[in-house]
Structure formats: structure tokens, C-alpha cells
Amino acid sequence: YSAGRMCGELVKEALPDGGSLIIFVGRLEQLNARQRRQGVIDELLGRDFDPDRFDKPGTVIEGKNYKILSTRTDNFDFAKAKSMAEDAIVAYPDLGAMVGLFAYNPPNILEALKTADKLGQIKVIGFDEADETLQAIKDGHCVGTVVQDPWMYGYKSVELLTRMARGDDSVFQASDFVDIPARKVIAGKTDEAKKTANVDEFWTVLKQRLGKGDKE
């Protein structure tokens, strides 16, 4: 949910005067997808923090400055994801932004915009760190993307398990939840206080963690 609100922040940065947008996501049956989408909506509508809120899809959701025209689900069908993006571009000539909430959504949105010769005309906001999304941020075709930190999830999990195995009871006295916050990856400067990372710096570290080094 918090990561979804970060996506909403990127939309507001892309469309400071407001505008219309469409959200693209694989499915809404799973909790993380619902909360991710809801975070975007709540941020744009200026609502309070409530991960349990849920605006049902199928209707236009409108606030003072932003209008969510629809939420398009593709059920993990990549071809459908692209065709739905293409349809949205045609159906809404004044569309301001397209938000892709699963890793494959932004690349398909970008491909649809490229085909329609509208790269840069409609703002793209992504989620996750697909290579195509990161390259689009570098090229100025994507405003930014929100990324999680699975490497740190694993690191912290092993760290806690190791402490437990060694009899460190303080593990059980700490919070039940270890917060590893998401970050916004943008073309601008890294700012830890604002939870933003420069795309070049982020991509370099990502390649190192994946064992890719400087290889493309």
C-alpha cells in the first residue's frame, strides 16, 4: 500500500496540474495488487492512510485534480496487457498518464506508446525494475518506477534466523514486522530522505547483485 502511494506521488510529479490516468495490473484477487492499486488512488485523492480501503474497479474514480478512468486487468497475459494499453491510447485522446503496477506492465505500455508514436506525450509510471522500464527512465520516456528490495528481504531473513539459532532472544522482543521500504527510481539525484534513487546508480547495484556486472 505504501509503495502504491509512492506511485501516486510519481503521478503527481508527472501531472502537477492534475489529469486523467489508467491503471494497469495483472489481477486484483491478490492482496498486494489490491493494496498497491489502492495506494495510488488514495494518494491522488488526498485520502488518509488506510490499507484496508478498496475502491471497486469498473467505475471512474474522480478527485479534485485527478481522474482514474479505469483499472485494466490482464490476468498475466502479456499480449493482452499490450493490447489493452493500445486500446486505452485510442479510446482516450486526452489521457495524461498510464500506471503499470506489475513488472511487465510498464514495458508493454511503453511498446504500445512507441507503436502509436506517443512516447513522451503520455506519462508512464511503473513498478518493479524491468530492464525496459529502467532504460525508459534513462531515455526520458518513463517518469519513474517504484521498486522493492528482495535482496534485503533475503538478507534480513537469514540475519534474523541466524540470531534465533544462536539463542538471541532479543529477536522476539523487537517489532513483529521488519520494514524494508520501497523506493522511487528516477532520472534525478538519489535522496535517501525522500526514498528516491538515481536510475544509473540503482541499475549498477542491481546488476552487481544479479552477478551481471557491466555486462548487458
C-alpha positions as a printed NumPy array, in Angstrom:
array([[  0.   ,   0.   ,   0.   ],
       [  2.791,   2.417,   0.886],
       [  4.546,   1.542,  -2.374],
       [  1.323,   2.266,  -4.228],
       [  1.194,   5.685,  -2.625],
       [  4.741,   6.239,  -3.897],
       [  3.439,   5.507,  -7.398],
       [  0.768,   8.094,  -6.752],
       [  3.451,  10.595,  -5.782],
       [  5.178,   9.972,  -9.113],
       [  1.892,  10.595, -10.92 ],
       [  1.526,  13.914,  -9.105],
       [  5.072,  14.858, -10.071],
       [  4.333,  13.953, -13.692],
       [  0.969,  15.747, -13.757],
       [  1.291,  18.576, -11.215],
       [ -1.841,  20.301, -12.516],
       [ -3.904,  17.116, -12.451],
       [ -5.215,  14.943, -15.244],
       [ -6.639,  11.576, -16.182],
       [ -4.956,   8.199, -15.939],
       [ -5.497,   4.481, -16.286],
       [ -4.066,   1.796, -14.016],
       [ -2.836,  -1.496, -15.488],
       [ -2.309,  -4.572, -13.315],
       [ -2.282,  -8.336, -13.726],
       [ -5.14 ,  -9.135, -11.371],
       [ -6.8  ,  -7.796,  -8.234],
       [ -7.541, -11.086,  -6.481],
       [ -4.277, -10.957,  -4.541],
       [ -3.744,  -8.642,  -1.582],
       [ -0.557,  -6.936,  -2.75 ],
       [ -2.136,  -5.965,  -6.077],
       [ -5.265,  -4.57 ,  -4.419],
       [ -3.287,  -2.574,  -1.888],
       [ -0.815,  -1.345,  -4.494],
       [ -3.647,  -0.023,  -6.654],
       [ -5.458,   1.436,  -3.664],
       [ -2.334,   3.27 ,  -2.589],
       [ -2.172,   5.016,  -5.959],
       [ -5.827,   6.013,  -5.757],
       [ -5.693,   7.226,  -2.168],
       [ -2.581,   9.304,  -2.784],
       [ -4.133,  11.01 ,  -5.798],
       [ -7.397,  11.689,  -3.989],
       [ -5.632,  13.028,  -0.896],
       [ -7.099,  10.425,   1.422],
       [ -5.755,   9.304,   4.774],
       [ -3.622,   6.172,   5.157],
       [ -5.887,   3.091,   5.091],
       [ -4.574,  -0.166,   3.558],
       [ -7.992,  -1.808,   4.085],
       [ -9.871,   0.613,   1.847],
       [-10.894,  -0.759,  -1.554],
       [-12.464,   1.096,  -4.454],
       [-14.09 ,  -1.468,  -6.696],
       [-12.948,  -1.395, -10.321],
       [-15.379,  -0.729, -13.124],
       [-16.233,   2.888, -12.369],
       [-14.463,   6.207, -12.828],
       [-12.822,   7.4  ,  -9.607],
       [-12.526,  11.165,  -9.511],
       [-10.987,  13.595,  -7.051],
       [-10.343,  17.308,  -7.144],
       [ -7.457,  17.147,  -9.631],
       [ -7.131,  13.549, -10.778],
       [ -9.46 ,  11.143, -12.542],
       [ -8.783,   7.398, -12.613],
       [-10.665,   6.392, -15.742],
       [-10.378,   2.653, -15.22 ],
       [ -8.286,  -0.232, -13.957],
       [ -7.362,  -2.742, -16.663],
       [ -6.52 ,  -6.319, -15.627],
       [ -4.843,  -8.779, -17.998],
       [ -4.531, -11.934, -15.85 ],
       [ -0.799, -12.193, -16.603],
       [ -1.389, -12.35 , -20.363],
       [  1.43 , -10.229, -21.82 ],
       [ -0.183,  -9.908, -25.26 ],
       [ -3.418,  -8.792, -23.64 ],
       [ -1.506,  -6.321, -21.471],
       [ -0.114,  -4.667, -24.586],
       [ -3.421,  -4.685, -26.479],
       [ -5.218,  -3.127, -23.507],
       [ -2.634,  -0.358, -23.436],
       [ -3.083,   0.167, -27.179],
       [ -6.866,   0.313, -26.779],
       [ -6.585,   2.876, -23.971],
       [ -4.385,   5.156, -26.084],
       [ -7.018,   5.168, -28.837],
       [-10.048,   5.405, -26.538],
       [ -8.765,   8.353, -24.5  ],
       [ -7.07 ,  11.001, -26.683],
       [ -6.536,  13.269, -23.66 ],
       [ -5.084,  10.547, -21.43 ],
       [ -2.441,  12.048, -19.164],
       [ -0.736,   9.036, -17.63 ],
       [ -0.568,   5.248, -17.672],
       [  0.407,   3.438, -14.485],
       [  1.702,  -0.144, -14.688],
       [  1.685,  -1.987, -11.366],
       [  3.198,  -5.359, -12.308],
       [  6.731,  -5.715, -13.662],
       [  5.638,  -6.496, -17.226],
       [  3.036,  -3.713, -17.435],
       [  5.376,  -0.724, -17.987],
       [  7.316,  -2.404, -20.842],
       [  4.045,  -3.272, -22.59 ],
       [  2.721,   0.244, -22.065],
       [  5.937,   1.682, -23.487],
       [  5.763,  -0.626, -26.503],
       [  2.164,   0.432, -27.144],
       [  3.116,   4.102, -26.92 ],
       [  6.042,   3.555, -29.274],
       [  3.753,   1.901, -31.813],
       [  1.326,   4.828, -31.536],
       [  4.208,   7.326, -31.819],
       [  3.231,   8.817, -28.447],
       [  6.31 ,   8.181, -26.345],
       [  6.734,  11.157, -24.044],
       [  3.259,  12.511, -24.769],
       [  1.545,  10.283, -22.2  ],
       [  3.366,   9.95 , -18.889],
       [  4.359,   6.446, -17.785],
       [  4.773,   5.447, -14.153],
       [  5.97 ,   1.952, -13.354],
       [  6.508,  -0.612, -10.658],
       [  9.445,  -3.015, -10.302],
       [ 12.767,  -2.927, -12.087],
       [ 12.36 ,  -4.452, -15.548],
       [ 15.306,  -3.524, -17.764],
       [ 12.967,  -1.903, -20.29 ],
       [ 11.479,   0.292, -17.578],
       [ 14.867,   1.398, -16.269],
       [ 16.077,   2.149, -19.8  ],
       [ 12.933,   4.183, -20.438],
       [ 13.655,   6.268, -17.334],
       [ 17.168,   6.932, -18.672],
       [ 15.719,   7.847, -22.076],
       [ 13.088,  10.169, -20.615],
       [ 10.122,   8.029, -21.646],
       [  9.158,   6.906, -18.131],
       [  8.796,   9.255, -15.162],
       [  9.96 ,   6.67 , -12.66 ],
       [  9.265,   3.326, -11.078],
       [  8.749,   2.066,  -7.549],
       [ 10.972,  -0.829,  -6.537],
       [ 11.068,  -3.216,  -3.628],
       [ 14.215,  -4.811,  -2.233],
       [ 14.055,  -8.628,  -2.443],
       [ 17.817,  -8.838,  -1.851],
       [ 17.391,  -7.146,   1.515],
       [ 14.32 ,  -9.278,   2.275],
       [ 16.515, -12.352,   1.99 ],
       [ 19.436, -10.787,   3.85 ],
       [ 17.315,  -9.716,   6.809],
       [ 15.521, -13.075,   6.926],
       [ 18.793, -15.001,   7.163],
       [ 20.146, -12.487,   9.677],
       [ 17.138, -12.943,  11.979],
       [ 17.164, -16.733,  11.621],
       [ 20.876, -16.804,  12.464],
       [ 20.303, -14.751,  15.593],
       [ 17.457, -17.031,  16.635],
       [ 19.589, -20.134,  16.067],
       [ 22.281, -18.627,  18.291],
       [ 19.792, -18.038,  21.088],
       [ 19.418, -14.288,  20.702],
       [ 16.109, -13.687,  22.493],
       [ 16.077, -10.001,  21.566],
       [ 14.706, -11.068,  18.183],
       [ 11.376, -11.815,  19.858],
       [ 11.338,  -8.546,  21.786],
       [ 11.547,  -6.421,  18.674],
       [  8.66 ,  -5.46 ,  16.4  ],
       [  6.789,  -8.297,  14.704],
       [  7.304,  -6.507,  11.406],
       [ 10.622,  -5.639,   9.781],
       [ 10.031,  -2.696,   7.488],
       [ 12.127,  -2.679,   4.326],
       [ 10.698,   0.323,   2.484],
       [ 10.206,   0.643,  -1.228],
       [ 11.987,   3.361,  -3.214],
       [ 11.286,   5.504,  -6.236],
       [ 13.8  ,   5.156,  -9.071],
       [ 14.043,   8.322, -11.145],
       [ 16.4  ,  10.106, -13.512],
       [ 17.222,  12.674, -10.842],
       [ 19.514,  12.52 ,  -7.836],
       [ 19.495,   9.893,  -5.11 ],
       [ 17.877,  11.233,  -1.943],
       [ 17.618,   8.718,   0.885],
       [ 15.397,  11.054,   2.919],
       [ 12.866,  11.124,   0.087],
       [ 13.371,   7.408,  -0.659],
       [ 14.473,   8.11 ,  -4.213],
       [ 17.315,   6.52 ,  -6.155],
       [ 19.057,   7.636,  -9.334],
       [ 18.382,   5.146, -12.117],
       [ 22.048,   4.743, -13.13 ],
       [ 23.205,   4.157,  -9.565],
       [ 20.325,   1.78 ,  -8.852],
       [ 20.864,  -0.216, -12.045],
       [ 24.587,  -0.586, -11.351],
       [ 23.92 ,  -2.039,  -7.901],
       [ 21.148,  -4.262,  -9.276],
       [ 23.478,  -5.751, -11.9  ],
       [ 26.122,  -6.396,  -9.248],
       [ 23.611,  -8.207,  -7.059],
       [ 22.447, -10.287, -10.006],
       [ 26.026, -11.111, -10.957],
       [ 25.8  ,  -9.261, -14.26 ],
       [ 28.477,  -6.66 , -13.562],
       [ 28.921,  -4.399, -16.569],
       [ 27.557,  -6.972, -18.962],
       [ 24.406,  -6.052, -20.845]])
